[in-house]
Amino acid sequence: MFDKIMNQFAGLDAKKAIHVVDMVWDNKDKIMTIINDLPEMLQKAGDGIEAAGKSALSTSVMLVGGGDKPGAGDISELAAKALESARKELADVGDLLERLGDEIDDVNIPSFKPDYSEVMGIKVMTGVDLGENKMIDDAANKLKGGAKRLGTVGDDLETLAGHLRDLGGTLNDAGQGLDSVGNKLMGSGESLRALGNFDQK
């Protein structure tokens, strides 16, 4: 058995070993200070990492939501639905404007133009030319132009709603990632604090 123990030290450079022992001995006060301060340092490091974990978890709740608090994804979805509703209302108004233009174009109002003749040097009305005029010239085209512009705005709102949904999904993914990071940081902080809780003798 003694041979086995000695074999473990075979090839060991004695000078280097003595140098290491001397270095440790020369710095024993610094090493003891570090050893004495280590529990407090581990406690502070653990507290800091755990605080970072709590911040990550809080941010995660803001992004993903929790309890009665909606997350950023939920808010984005609500905004997207509101925009889509506005787009539908604009489309309905556009249809109404087109129909109104067609109906106004079909409305004719009577018109008359007096005919005059000169009798003994005096201008006398001798008749009336009856006719019809459009109530508003080219009303349908004007109103349809307005409806088309409303349709363009509606398309832009629908595009924006899609972007909001994409953003909500991205924020939700980020929130879930932060939740995972936060839990891992909390665990690391607890582990570090546990390392610092050894008995000092």
Secondary structure, DSSP 4 states (H G I P E B T S, - for coil): -HHHHHHHTTT--HHHHHHHHHHHHHTHHHHHHHHHHHHHHHHHHHHHHHHHHHHHHHHHHHHHEETTEE-HHHHHHHHHHHHHHHHHHHHHHHHHHHHHHHHHHH-EEEEEEEEEEEETTEEEEEEEEEEEEESSTTHHHHHHHHHHHHHHHHHHHHHHHHHHHHHHHHHHHHHHHHHHHHHHHHHHHHHHHHHTTPPP-
